[in-house]
Amino acid sequence: MICLQERCVIVDGHSLMYRAFHALPPMDADGVPTNAVHGFFSMLLRVLREQRPQYCVVAFDDHAPTFRHDSYDEYKAGRAPTPDELRPQFPLVKELLAAMGIGVLTLPGWEADDLLGTVARQANEKGIHALLLTGDKDALQLVNDETSMLFTRRGISETVLFTPAGVKEYFGVTPEQVPDWKGMMGDSSDNIPGIPGVGEKTAVKLLDEYGTLENVLTHAADIKGKLGERVRDNVDKARFSKQLATIDREAPITAAFGDWMLTRLRGGLPGLKQYQLNVIAAELTRLTADQPEAQQEQADAPKVEMREVQDAAQLAAFAKGVPEGELVLCLSEEAMSLAGPDDKAIRLPLGAAQQDMFSAIQGATMEDCLRAVAPALQQTGLITHDAKRLLHRMRGHGLPLPTLIDDTMILAYLHNPQERSYALGNFATVDAPGVAGLRKTQLQQLAQEGMEPLYREIELPLVRVLFDMEQEGFQVDREPLIEMGQRFTEQTRQLQEEIYQLTGVKGFNINSPQQLGKVLFEDLGLPSRRKTRTGWSTDADTLEVLREMHPAVDKILAYRQIVKLNGTYIDGLLRKVDASGRIHTTFDQVGTATGRISSNEPNLQNIPVRSDLGKRVRSAFVSEPGRLLLSADYSQVELRVLAHVSGDQALLDSFAKGEDVHTRTAAEVFGVVPEAVTGEMRRAAKAINFGIAYGQSAFGLGQRLDLPGAEAQAIINRYFERYRGVRAWLDATVAEAKRTGEVSTLFGRKRYVAEIHSRNFAARQGAERIAVNTPIQGTAADLIKRAMIEVDRRLAAEKLRARLLLQVHDELLVEAPEAEVEAAKRLVGEAMAGAAGLKVPLVVEVGVGRSWAEAH
């Protein structure tokens, strides 16, 4: 695995196994229990994916007595025996770990904690950061600047990362004080006695005052009351308890770190499939797809020869010699590097990267590098990571743009659409050989997963479409925004004066939670629900409870809403208008797990649609003189996708006939003819139609319609009685997700649902909602992307001057010269309606206007 920071994940095997066993419901493969194995690897692989370590080792307790048992017969006495269903899963986990090349450590006479401590110490001595994965608080004493700890809690999905500061903040003691802390309060799980009557808080208080257990014992005579008596009566017991709780970091471990290097994780795939752990196998496949050195066979691959050069002309010469379709480019703030197909690479540090305290900036600039390679890129095409960003740099320097061959950021996204970041450093070294190696592995995995058409026909062409849209921008009339801002400012001023008058306190900062909390809970004496580490809680939920208790609270809530609206929709937008009067948003192609495109800096997708404010904000987005805006919107696209994938005859008939699907659903559910459907009935039908696509529960529907849960459930039951095909598809989709650990869109986009087997009801329900929503919402996302590519292609082919400006959910915005409006309307409508051949028609509604509000 390639990782910029060497780190080693050290796992407490018993801790994870017990947590997994109790978190997940029983599972088995041919009679062999596997729930703990499933949970164990779910946790481990998630950590490997998120932390990107180079090494991993798992420590297990040995059955033999330890030195602690030798000194204390009652040590861990009273612990329940290992459950019969858990016992056979330990050898299975060890077998799979061995197949994956992950180290397994046991040592007679030593506990797993001691092995964790020893390996962490050895790692630190080698300059490797240690990351402990455990649910045992004893291990907190191992945390230091070079060792952090992922503490497992609440099922198999929630962990807390502890650094030294975090340990102190959360537990009230430093890592060094943990043995003293345990020595005083004891540990019932290990049968460590401690000082009778001294609990966690008292132990923390004593350590705050005296620093160490030894100082507490030394000053025992100064401690008053019953507490002092207990300390004085249990001096030896406290010292002995600390001794039992102290992890020994000198266990005789002789294994080399090279033995624990993660080079053959994929070796675990056959075993996982043998034991029907398909969800974990899918997760492992996804993990290794993004790690170009994760496969053993690559360890023997020839090393790339990287040559560092001094000027941009050498970059140009190298690029000129690379065959078409083979030039890999990586541009960072520090250097430009190139690689070809013959294991040769070249790197030129940029000027700022060569600056030191004794010399001026030397070397090429980014513009020098781009100008040098631009002619060769016209011939070879471009292979890089985050191509859109590079294209913007090239356009900024007036350079011609190359054909895009491959983008490893997009490939990484397709393999795992739930990563937190797709920065190159998370997957490979930040240079051209790193991109080349990553690309090779990703393309192999892409073919195996059947996503090559999705990549070649949708995601890769979309990069250039989004680039052009970002360059185009959207014209903004500043005046309506300025007027709204002035109105908001005056409203906040008036509310501020009213709040000061109602509270009787002048001049405090209403935007400061600390100052506002003091006024509400100290000066006015209102009841507080809770206090945070920084002061009184004044969040929206807290204020809603207080709304009826004092008139000032209602004004405060109104004040906050207006401040937020002004900051988001007025000031936030005005700051982004450039000198030409246009806003250039950034479209994030890798920002959502469903495949939807998101927008940021500024976010133009979160402007309210139906509110008066939203209409006023949209009225500020206008066409240039002599041009008009076209808004083309899919009608009920997700319900049409649901009809297609489910094959439900009632839904198919409704769309085929062009009926109002919500009226038809209301008639079916409430047992009336369509003409008798009331507005309230249609509203309920609309809520359930769209709720079905999101796995909405009776509780959620009841909340939305303000109905009792039983009544909402009755509506859902009647819906499924009439739409049996939808019910069958939902059940089959969840079952398939449980079997394979993934779901797909019509175009092959995959999403992994690791929590589908969780024993935690909320987590499992969330995974099931994802399982049914992703094929629908993800397919809708694929449809609009296909439409965007086709619109862009046809506008160019027909030599029209109309341009795509914006994509918002199921809507496309196009700006066209007035003379081309009818042609553009026809073109966009045809492209969107023809994005796929579904069993039902894709209906597109197109509006025209001089502003976004007028066109929509």
C-alpha positions in Angstrom: 0.0 0.0 0.0 1.2 3.5 -0.8 0.8 5.9 2.1 2.4 9.3 2.8 2.6 8.7 6.5 3.8 5.4 7.8 1.4 4.0 10.4 0.5 0.6 11.9 -3.0 -0.4 13.0 -2.7 -2.6 16.1 -6.0 -4.4 16.9 -7.2 -5.9 20.2 -8.7 -9.1 18.7 -10.7 -10.3 21.6 -12.2 -6.8 22.2 -13.4 -6.5 18.6 -14.7 -10.1 18.5 -16.8 -9.7 21.6 -18.2 -6.4 20.5 -19.1 -7.8 17.0 -20.6 -10.9 18.5 -23.0 -8.9 20.8 -23.7 -6.3 18.1 -24.9 -8.5 15.3 -27.8 -11.0 15.1 -26.9 -14.7 14.6 -25.5 -15.6 11.2 -24.0 -18.8 9.9 -22.6 -20.5 6.9 -23.4 -24.2 6.6 -23.9 -24.4 10.3 -20.7 -22.4 11.3 -21.6 -19.2 13.2 -20.1 -16.1 11.5 -21.7 -13.0 13.0 -18.6 -12.1 15.0 -16.4 -12.7 12.0 -18.6 -10.4 9.9 -18.6 -7.6 12.5 -14.9 -8.0 13.2 -13.9 -7.5 9.5 -16.5 -4.8 9.0 -14.8 -2.8 11.7 -11.3 -3.6 10.6 -11.7 -3.0 6.9 -13.4 0.3 7.6 -10.4 1.4 9.6 -8.0 0.2 7.0 -9.9 2.2 4.3 -10.1 5.4 6.4 -6.6 5.3 7.9 -4.6 3.8 5.0 -1.9 2.2 7.2 1.1 0.3 5.8 1.1 -2.3 8.6 -1.5 -4.2 10.6 -1.3 -6.7 13.3 -4.1 -8.3 15.5 -3.3 -9.4 19.1 -5.3 -12.0 20.9 -5.2 -13.2 24.5 -3.6 -16.6 25.1 -5.5 -19.2 27.2 -2.5 -19.7 29.5 -2.4 -17.8 32.9 -0.5 -14.5 32.8 1.9 -13.0 35.3 -1.1 -11.1 36.7 -2.9 -14.4 37.5 0.2 -15.6 39.2 0.3 -12.6 41.5 -3.5 -12.4 42.1 -5.7 -15.5 42.0 -8.9 -13.5 41.7 -7.7 -11.6 38.6 -10.6 -11.7 36.0 -12.4 -14.2 38.2 -16.1 -14.2 37.7 -15.9 -13.5 34.0 -18.5 -15.5 32.0 -17.1 -18.3 29.8 -16.8 -17.6 26.1 -20.3 -18.2 24.5 -20.5 -21.5 22.6 -21.5 -19.6 19.4 -18.4 -17.3 19.6 -15.7 -19.8 20.4 -15.4 -21.4 16.9 -15.3 -18.0 15.3 -11.8 -17.2 16.8 -9.9 -19.7 14.7 -11.9 -18.7 11.6 -10.9 -15.0 12.1 -7.3 -16.0 12.5 -7.4 -18.1 9.4 -8.8 -15.3 7.3 -6.3 -12.8 8.8 -3.5 -15.1 7.8 -4.8 -15.4 4.3 -4.9 -11.6 4.1 -1.3 -11.3 5.2 -2.3 -9.5 8.5 -0.2 -10.4 11.5 -1.6 -12.4 14.3 0.0 -12.2 17.7 -0.5 -14.4 20.8 2.1 -15.0 23.5 1.7 -17.5 26.4 1.7 -15.6 29.7 0.9 -12.3 28.2 -2.4 -10.4 27.6 -3.4 -8.8 24.3 -3.0 -5.4 26.1 0.7 -6.1 26.7 1.2 -7.1 23.1 -0.6 -3.9 22.0 1.7 -1.8 24.2 4.8 -3.5 23.1 4.1 -3.3 19.3 3.1 0.4 19.8 6.4 1.1 21.5 8.4 -0.8 18.8 6.5 1.1 16.1 7.2 4.5 17.7 10.9 3.6 18.0 10.9 3.0 14.2 9.2 6.3 13.5 5.9 4.6 12.7 2.7 6.1 14.1 0.7 3.4 16.0 -3.1 3.4 15.9 -4.7 1.1 18.5 -8.2 -0.3 17.7 -9.9 -1.5 20.9 -12.8 -1.1 23.2 -10.7 -1.5 26.3 -10.1 1.6 28.4 -6.9 0.1 29.8 -5.3 0.9 26.5 -5.8 4.6 27.0 -2.5 4.6 29.0 -0.7 3.8 25.7 -1.8 7.0 24.0 1.0 9.5 23.3 2.0 11.9 20.5 3.0 8.9 18.3 0.2 6.5 19.4 -3.5 7.3 19.0 -6.4 5.1 19.8 -9.7 4.3 18.0 -12.1 3.4 20.8 -15.0 1.3 19.7 -18.4 2.0 21.1 -22.1 1.4 20.2 -22.3 -1.5 17.8 -19.7 -2.0 15.1 -19.9 1.4 13.3 -19.0 4.0 15.9 -15.5 4.8 17.0 -13.9 7.7 18.8 -10.3 8.8 18.0 -8.3 9.6 21.1 -5.1 11.6 21.2 -3.5 12.6 24.6 -5.6 15.8 24.7 -8.7 13.9 23.9 -8.1 11.4 26.7 -7.8 14.2 29.2 -10.8 16.1 27.8 -13.1 13.0 27.7 -12.0 11.1 30.9 -10.5 13.9 33.0 -7.1 12.1 33.3 -4.0 12.1 31.1 -2.8 8.8 29.5 0.0 8.6 32.0 -2.6 8.8 34.9 -4.8 5.9 33.6 -3.0 3.2 35.7 -3.3 5.5 38.8 -7.0 6.1 37.9 -7.6 2.4 37.6 -5.6 1.7 40.8 -8.1 3.9 42.8 -11.4 3.1 41.2 -10.6 -0.5 40.3 -12.1 -2.4 37.4 -14.9 -4.8 37.9 -14.5 -6.4 34.4 -10.9 -7.5 35.4 -11.8 -8.0 39.1 -9.3 -5.3 40.1 -10.3 -4.2 43.6 -9.1 -0.6 43.7 -10.0 1.5 46.8 -13.5 0.5 48.0 -16.0 3.4 47.7 -13.8 5.4 45.2 -15.5 5.7 41.9 -14.5 7.2 38.6 -15.3 10.8 39.4 -13.7 10.7 42.8 -10.5 9.2 41.3 -10.4 12.0 38.8 -10.8 14.6 41.5 -8.0 13.1 43.5 -5.7 13.0 40.5 -6.5 16.6 39.7 -5.4 17.6 43.1 -2.4 15.3 43.7 -1.3 14.3 40.2 -0.4 10.6 40.9 -1.6 7.7 43.0 1.6 7.8 45.0 1.1 11.4 45.9 -2.5 10.6 46.9 -1.2 7.9 49.2 1.5 10.2 50.5 -1.0 12.8 51.4 -3.7 10.4 52.6 -3.6 12.0 56.1 -4.7 15.3 54.5 -7.8 13.8 52.9 -10.8 14.4 55.1 -13.8 12.3 56.0 -14.7 8.9 54.9 -12.7 9.3 51.7 -9.5 9.8 53.7 -10.3 6.7 55.8 -10.8 4.6 52.7 -7.5 5.8 51.2 -5.5 5.2 54.4 -7.1 1.7 54.9 -6.3 0.6 51.3 -2.8 1.8 50.5 -1.4 -1.6 49.6 -4.5 -2.5 47.7 -4.4 0.7 45.7 -0.7 0.1 44.7 -1.4 -3.5 43.8 -4.4 -2.5 41.8 -2.3 0.0 39.8 0.3 -2.7 39.2 -2.4 -5.0 37.8 -3.8 -2.2 35.6 -0.4 -1.2 34.2 0.3 -2.5 30.7 3.7 -4.1 30.3 5.3 -2.8 27.1 8.3 -5.2 27.1 6.7 -8.4 25.9 9.2 -10.6 24.1 7.9 -10.0 20.6 10.5 -10.8 17.9 8.4 -10.5 14.7 9.6 -7.9 12.2 7.3 -5.1 11.0 8.0 -6.2 7.4 5.9 -9.3 8.3 2.9 -7.1 8.9 3.0 -5.1 5.7 -0.3 -5.0 3.9 0.7 -6.5 0.5 -1.8 -9.3 0.0 -5.2 -8.4 1.5 -7.0 -9.9 -1.5 -5.8 -13.3 -0.3 -8.8 -13.3 2.1 -11.4 -13.1 -0.7 -11.7 -16.9 -1.3 -12.2 -17.6 2.4 -14.7 -14.8 2.8 -16.8 -16.2 -0.1 -16.5 -19.7 1.3 -18.1 -18.6 4.5 -20.7 -16.6 2.6 -19.4 -13.3 4.0 -20.3 -11.6 0.7 -20.7 -8.1 2.3 -17.2 -8.3 3.7 -15.8 -9.7 0.4 -17.4 -6.7 -1.5 -15.8 -4.3 1.1 -12.4 -6.0 0.7 -12.7 -5.9 -3.1 -13.5 -2.2 -2.9 -10.6 -1.5 -0.5 -8.0 -3.2 -2.5 -9.2 -1.6 -5.8 -7.9 1.7 -4.6 -4.5 0.4 -3.4 -2.1 -0.2 -6.3 0.4 -2.2 -4.1 -2.2 -4.2 -2.3 -1.8 -7.2 -4.5 1.1 -9.5 -3.9 2.0 -9.8 -7.6 2.8 -6.1 -7.7 5.5 -6.5 -5.2 7.7 -8.0 -8.0 6.8 -5.3 -10.5 9.7 -3.3 -11.8 10.4 -0.1 -10.0 9.8 3.2 -11.8 12.9 5.2 -12.4 12.1 8.8 -11.4 14.6 11.4 -12.8 14.5 15.0 -11.4 15.2 17.7 -13.9 15.8 21.4 -13.7 13.8 23.1 -16.5 10.5 22.8 -18.3 12.2 22.1 -21.6 13.1 18.7 -20.3 9.5 18.0 -19.4 8.5 18.9 -23.0 11.2 16.5 -24.4 10.0 13.7 -22.2 6.3 14.2 -23.0 7.0 14.4 -26.7 8.5 10.9 -26.6 5.5 9.2 -24.9 3.0 7.3 -27.2 -0.5 8.5 -27.7 -2.8 7.6 -24.7 0.1 6.8 -22.4 1.2 10.1 -20.8 0.5 10.4 -17.1 0.7 13.8 -15.5 0.6 14.8 -11.9 0.6 18.5 -10.9 0.9 19.6 -7.3 1.9 22.8 -5.6 5.4 21.4 -5.3 6.2 19.8 -8.6 5.0 18.5 -12.0 5.8 14.9 -12.8 5.3 12.8 -15.9 5.3 9.1 -16.5 5.2 6.9 -19.6 4.6 3.2 -20.3 8.3 2.1 -19.9 8.7 2.6 -16.1 10.4 5.9 -16.7 9.3 9.1 -15.0 10.5 12.7 -14.7 9.9 15.3 -12.0 10.4 19.1 -12.0 10.1 20.9 -8.7 8.3 24.2 -9.0 10.0 27.4 -8.0 8.5 27.8 -4.5 9.5 24.2 -3.7 13.2 25.0 -4.2 13.3 28.1 -2.0 15.4 28.1 1.1 16.8 30.7 3.5 20.0 31.1 1.5 18.7 31.4 -2.1 16.1 33.1 -4.1 13.2 31.1 -5.7 14.6 29.1 -8.6 13.0 26.7 -11.0 10.0 26.7 -13.3 6.6 28.1 -12.5 3.4 26.1 -12.9 2.6 28.1 -16.0 6.1 27.2 -17.5 5.4 23.5 -16.9 1.9 23.6 -18.4 3.1 25.5 -21.5 5.9 23.0 -21.9 3.7 19.9 -22.0 0.6 21.4 -23.7 1.7 20.6 -27.3 2.4 17.0 -26.3 -0.9 16.6 -24.5 -2.7 17.6 -27.7 -1.2 14.5 -29.2 -1.2 12.0 -26.3 -4.3 13.0 -24.3 -4.3 13.4 -20.6 -4.2 10.9 -17.8 -4.3 12.5 -14.3 -6.0 12.7 -10.9 -8.7 15.4 -10.7 -8.6 16.4 -14.4 -11.2 19.2 -14.1 -8.9 21.1 -11.7 -6.0 20.8 -14.2 -8.1 21.9 -17.1 -9.0 25.1 -15.2 -5.3 25.8 -14.7 -4.6 25.3 -18.4 -7.6 27.5 -19.5 -6.4 30.1 -17.0 -3.1 30.3 -18.9 -4.8 30.4 -22.3 -3.6 26.9 -23.3 -5.4 24.4 -25.5 -7.2 21.6 -23.7 -6.3 18.0 -24.3 -8.5 15.0 -24.7 -9.1 13.3 -21.4 -8.0 9.6 -21.4 -8.5 8.7 -17.7 -9.1 10.4 -14.4 -8.1 8.3 -11.3 -10.1 10.5 -9.0 -13.3 9.5 -10.9 -12.2 5.9 -10.9 -11.6 6.0 -7.1 -15.1 7.4 -6.6 -16.7 4.7 -8.6 -14.9 2.0 -6.6 -15.9 3.6 -3.4 -18.5 6.4 -3.5 -18.5 6.8 0.3 -14.9 8.1 0.8 -14.5 11.3 2.8 -11.9 12.6 0.5 -10.6 11.7 -3.0 -7.3 13.6 -2.7 -4.5 11.6 -4.5 -2.5 11.3 -1.3 -5.2 9.0 0.2 -4.6 6.4 -2.5 -1.1 6.8 -3.9 2.1 8.8 -3.8 1.5 12.3 -5.1 3.4 11.9 -8.4 2.9 10.5 -11.9 4.1 7.0 -11.1 1.6 6.9 -8.2 -1.2 7.9 -10.6 0.0 5.4 -13.2 0.0 2.5 -10.7 -3.4 3.5 -9.2 -4.9 3.7 -12.7 -3.7 0.2 -13.7 -5.3 -1.4 -10.7 -8.4 0.7 -10.9 -9.0 -0.2 -14.5 -8.7 -3.9 -13.8 -11.1 -3.6 -11.0 -13.5 -1.5 -13.1 -13.7 -4.3 -15.6 -14.3 -6.9 -12.9 -17.1 -4.9 -11.4 -18.8 -4.2 -14.7 -18.6 -0.5 -14.4 -16.6 0.3 -17.5 -19.6 1.6 -19.5 -20.6 3.8 -16.6 -17.1 5.3 -16.5 -16.5 5.6 -20.3 -20.0 6.7 -21.3 -21.1 8.8 -18.4 -18.6 9.8 -15.7 -15.5 10.5 -17.9 -17.3 12.6 -20.6 -19.1 14.5 -17.8 -15.8 15.9 -16.5 -15.5 18.2 -19.6 -19.2 19.1 -19.5 -18.9 20.3 -15.9 -15.7 22.1 -16.7 -17.4 24.1 -19.4 -20.4 24.9 -17.2 -18.0 26.1 -14.4 -16.2 28.3 -16.9 -19.5 29.7 -18.3 -20.9 30.8 -15.0 -24.4 32.4 -14.4 -25.2 36.1 -14.9 -26.4 37.8 -11.7 -28.4 41.0 -11.3 -26.9 42.3 -8.1 -29.7 44.9 -7.4 -32.5 42.5 -6.2 -30.0 40.8 -3.9 -28.7 44.1 -2.5 -32.3 45.2 -1.9 -33.1 41.9 -0.1 -29.9 42.3 2.0 -30.9 45.8 3.0 -34.4 44.5 4.0 -32.8 41.7 6.1 -30.4 44.1 7.7 -33.2 46.4 8.8 -35.3 43.5 10.1 -32.3 42.2 12.2 -31.8 45.7 13.6 -35.4 45.9 14.6 -35.4 42.4 16.1 -32.2 43.2 18.0 -33.8 46.3 19.6 -36.9 44.2 20.5 -34.7 41.5 22.1 -32.8 44.0 24.1 -36.1 45.6 25.3 -37.8 42.3 26.1 -34.7 40.9 28.0 -33.9 44.1 29.7 -30.2 43.6 28.8 -28.6 46.0 26.3 -25.7 45.5 24.0 -25.0 41.8 24.4 -24.0 39.8 21.2 -27.1 37.8 20.2 -24.8 35.7 17.9 -22.7 34.6 20.8 -24.0 31.4 22.5 -22.1 32.2 25.7 -23.5 35.8 26.0 -27.0 34.7 24.9 -26.9 31.8 27.4 -26.0 34.1 30.2 -28.9 36.4 29.4 -31.5 33.6 29.1 -30.5 31.3 31.9 -28.8 33.6 34.4 -30.4 37.0 34.0 -33.9 35.8 33.0 -33.7 32.5 35.0 -35.2 30.4 32.2 -34.7 26.6 32.7 -31.7 25.1 30.8 -31.8 21.6 29.4 -28.1 21.2 29.4 -24.7 22.9 29.5 -21.9 22.3 27.1 -18.2 22.4 27.7 -18.2 26.0 26.5 -21.3 27.2 28.3 -25.1 27.1 28.1 -26.6 25.3 25.1 -28.6 27.7 23.0 -29.2 25.5 19.9 -32.5 25.6 18.0 -34.0 22.6 19.9 -33.3 24.3 23.3 -34.9 27.6 22.2 -38.0 25.9 20.7 -38.7 24.4 24.2 -38.4 27.9 25.7 -40.4 29.7 23.0 -43.6 29.8 25.0 -41.8 30.7 28.3 -40.6 34.2 27.3 -41.5 36.5 24.3 -37.8 37.2 23.7 -37.1 33.7 22.6 -39.5 33.9 19.6 -37.7 37.1 18.5 -34.3 35.4 18.9 -35.4 32.5 16.7 -36.6 34.9 14.1 -33.4 36.9 14.3 -31.3 33.8 13.8 -33.3 32.7 10.8 -32.9 36.1 9.0 -29.2 36.3 9.8 -28.8 32.8 8.3 -30.8 33.7 5.2 -28.8 36.9 4.7 -25.5 35.2 5.2 -26.3 32.2 2.9 -28.4 33.7 0.1 -27.5 37.4 0.0 -24.0 38.0 1.3 -22.8 34.5 0.3 -23.9 35.0 -3.3 -22.8 38.6 -3.7 -19.3 37.7 -2.5 -19.1 35.2 -5.4 -20.1 37.6 -8.3 -17.0 38.2 -10.4 -16.0 41.3 -12.3 -18.1 40.2 -15.4 -21.2 39.9 -13.2 -21.3 36.1 -13.2 -21.2 33.5 -10.5 -19.1 30.4 -11.1 -20.1 27.5 -8.9 -18.0 24.4 -8.6 -19.7 21.1 -9.4 -18.6 18.2 -7.3 -18.7 15.0 -9.3 -17.5 12.8 -6.4 -19.4 14.3 -3.5 -22.4 12.0 -3.0 -22.8 8.3 -2.6 -25.8 8.1 -4.9 -24.1 9.7 -8.0 -25.9 13.0 -7.7 -23.8 16.0 -8.7 -23.4 18.6 -5.9 -22.6 22.3 -6.1 -20.5 24.4 -3.8 -18.7 27.8 -3.5 -21.5 28.8 -3.7 -24.1 26.0 -3.5 -26.7 26.9 -6.1 -28.7 23.7 -5.4 -30.0 24.6 -2.0 -31.9 27.7 -2.9 -35.5 27.0 -1.8 -37.8 26.1 -4.7 -41.3 27.0 -3.4 -40.7 29.7 -0.9 -41.1 33.4 -1.6 -37.4 33.9 -0.7 -36.3 31.2 -3.1 -38.3 32.9 -5.9 -36.8 36.3 -5.1 -33.3 34.8 -5.1 -33.8 33.0 -8.3 -35.1 36.2 -9.9 -31.6 37.6 -9.5 -30.1 34.9 -11.8 -30.7 36.3 -15.3 -29.8 35.9 -18.9 -27.5 38.3 -20.7 -29.1 40.9 -23.0 -30.3 39.2 -26.2 -30.5 35.8 -24.6 -33.0 33.8 -22.6 -32.9 31.1 -20.0 -34.4 27.6 -20.5 -35.3 25.5 -17.5 -35.9 21.9 -18.4 -37.1 19.7 -15.6 -37.9 16.0 -15.4 -41.4 15.2 -14.2 -41.5 12.7 -11.4 -38.4 11.0 -12.6 -37.8 8.9 -9.5 -41.3 7.5 -9.6 -40.9 6.7 -13.2 -37.7 4.9 -12.4 -39.5 3.0 -9.6 -42.2 2.0 -12.1 -39.5 0.7 -14.5 -37.5 -1.3 -11.9 -40.4 -2.7 -10.0 -42.5 -3.5 -13.1 -45.6 -2.7 -11.1 -48.5 -2.8 -13.5 -50.6 -0.1 -11.8 -47.7 2.3 -11.9 -46.8 1.4 -15.5 -50.4 1.9 -16.6 -50.7 5.3 -14.8 -47.6 6.7 -16.5 -48.4 5.2 -19.9 -51.8 6.9 -19.9 -50.3 10.2 -18.8 -52.4 10.2 -15.6 -51.7 12.3 -12.5 -49.9 9.6 -10.7 -50.7 11.1 -7.3 -54.4 11.2 -8.0 -54.3 7.6 -9.3 -52.4 6.5 -6.1 -54.9 8.3 -3.9 -57.8 6.6 -5.7 -56.2 3.2 -5.2 -55.3 3.7 -1.6 -58.5 5.3 -0.5 -60.8 3.2 -2.6 -62.5 6.0 -4.5 -62.8 7.0 -8.2 -60.2 9.6 -9.4 -62.9 12.3 -9.6 -63.6 11.9 -5.9 -60.0 12.4 -4.7 -59.7 15.4 -2.4 -56.8 17.6 -2.0 -55.9 16.0 1.3 -56.1 12.5 -0.2 -53.7 13.6 -3.1 -51.3 15.2 -0.6 -51.2 11.9 1.4 -50.7 9.9 -1.9 -47.9 12.3 -3.0 -46.1 11.9 0.4 -46.3 8.1 0.2 -45.3 8.0 -3.5 -42.1 9.9 -2.8 -41.6 8.4 0.6 -41.5 4.9 -0.9 -38.4 5.8 -2.8 -36.7 6.7 0.4 -37.8 3.8 2.5 -40.1 6.0 4.6 -41.6 4.4 7.7 -45.1 4.8 9.1 -43.6 7.1 11.7 -42.0 9.3 9.1 -45.2 9.4 7.0 -47.2 10.2 10.1 -44.9 13.1 11.0 -45.2 14.4 7.5 -49.0 14.2 7.3 -49.6 14.9 11.0 -51.3 11.5 11.4 -51.1 9.0 14.2 -48.7 6.2 13.5 -51.4 3.5 13.2 -53.3 5.5 10.6 -50.1 6.2 8.6 -49.3 2.4 8.8 -52.8 1.7 7.5 -52.2 3.9 4.5 -48.9 2.2 3.8 -50.6 -1.2 4.0 -53.3 -0.2 1.6 -50.7 1.2 -0.8 -48.8 -2.1 -0.9 -52.0 -4.0 -1.3 -52.6 -2.1 -4.5 -49.0 -1.9 -5.7 -47.8 -5.4 -5.0 -45.0 -5.1 -7.6 -43.4 -2.3 -5.6 -43.6 -4.3 -2.4 -42.0 -7.3 -4.2 -39.2 -5.2 -5.6 -38.4 -3.5 -2.3 -38.2 -6.9 -0.5 -36.1 -8.4 -3.3 -33.7 -5.4 -3.3 -33.1 -5.6 0.4 -32.6 -9.4 0.2 -30.1 -8.9 -2.5 -28.3 -6.2 -0.5 -28.1 -8.6 2.4 -26.7 -11.3 0.2 -24.1 -9.3 -1.7 -23.5 -6.2 0.4 -24.2 -3.9 -2.4 -26.9 -2.3 -4.7 -26.7 -1.0 -8.2 -28.4 1.5 -10.5 -29.7 0.6 -14.0 -26.4 1.8 -15.4 -24.2 -0.3 -13.1 -23.3 2.3 -10.4 -22.6 0.4 -7.2 -23.1 1.4 -3.5 -22.0 -0.7 -0.6 -24.3 -1.2 2.5 -22.1 -2.6 5.2 -24.7 -1.9 8.0 -27.3 -4.1 6.4 -26.7 -6.9 9.0 -26.3 -4.7 12.0 -28.1 -5.7 15.2 -28.7 -2.1 15.9 -32.2 -1.5 14.6 -31.6 2.2 13.6 -28.4 1.3 11.7 -30.0 -1.7 10.0 -33.1 0.4 9.0 -30.8 3.1 7.6 -28.9 0.5 5.5 -32.2 -0.9 4.2 -33.4 2.6 3.2 -30.1 3.2 1.4 -30.6 -0.2 -0.4 -34.0 0.8 -1.8 -33.2 4.4 -2.4 -29.9 4.1 -4.2 -31.2 2.2 -7.3 -33.9 4.9 -7.7 -32.1 8.1 -6.9 -28.8 6.8 -8.4 -30.5 5.9 -11.7 -32.2 9.3 -11.7 -28.7 10.8 -11.3 -27.3 8.7 -14.2 -30.2 9.9 -16.4 -29.6 13.6 -15.9 -25.9 13.0 -16.5 -26.6 11.2 -19.7 -28.9 14.1 -20.7 -26.2 16.7 -19.9 -23.6 14.9 -22.1 -26.1 14.6 -25.0 -27.2 18.2 -24.7 -23.6 19.3 -24.8 -22.8 17.1 -27.8 -25.8 18.2 -29.8 -25.3 21.9 -29.1 -21.8 21.6 -30.5 -22.9 19.3 -33.4 -25.7 21.7 -34.4 -23.4 24.7 -34.0 -25.8 26.4 -31.6 -24.5 29.2 -29.3 -26.7 28.0 -26.4 -24.8 26.8 -23.4 -25.5 24.6 -20.3 -25.3 26.7 -17.2 -26.5 24.7 -14.2 -27.8 21.3 -13.1 -30.0 21.2 -10.0 -31.4 17.8 -9.0 -33.7 16.9 -12.0 -33.4 20.3 -13.7 -31.1 21.7 -16.4 -30.6 25.4 -17.1 -29.5 26.5 -20.5 -28.8 30.1 -21.8 -29.6 30.6 -25.4 -29.7 33.5 -27.9 -33.3 34.6 -28.5 -33.1 33.4 -32.1 -32.2 29.9 -30.9 -34.7 29.4 -28.2 -37.1 27.1 -30.0 -34.3 25.0 -31.4 -32.7 24.8 -27.9 -36.1 23.8 -26.3 -36.5 21.0 -28.8 -32.9 19.8 -28.4 -32.9 19.8 -24.6 -36.3 18.2 -24.4 -35.3 15.4 -26.8 -32.0 14.8 -25.1 -33.6 14.5 -21.7 -36.6 12.4 -22.8 -34.2 10.1 -24.7 -31.7 9.6 -21.9 -32.8 6.0 -21.5 -35.4 3.6 -22.9 -37.5 3.0 -19.8 -40.8 1.1 -19.7 -42.5 4.4 -19.1 -42.0 7.8 -20.9 -39.6 10.3 -19.5 -41.6 13.6 -19.5 -39.7 16.9 -19.6 -41.2 20.3 -18.8 -39.4 23.2 -20.3 -39.9 26.8 -19.4 -38.4 30.0 -20.8 -37.7 33.4 -19.2 -35.3 36.2 -18.6 -34.6 35.0 -15.0 -34.3 31.6 -13.4 -37.5 32.3 -11.4 -39.4 33.2 -14.6 -38.2 30.1 -16.5 -38.7 27.6 -13.8 
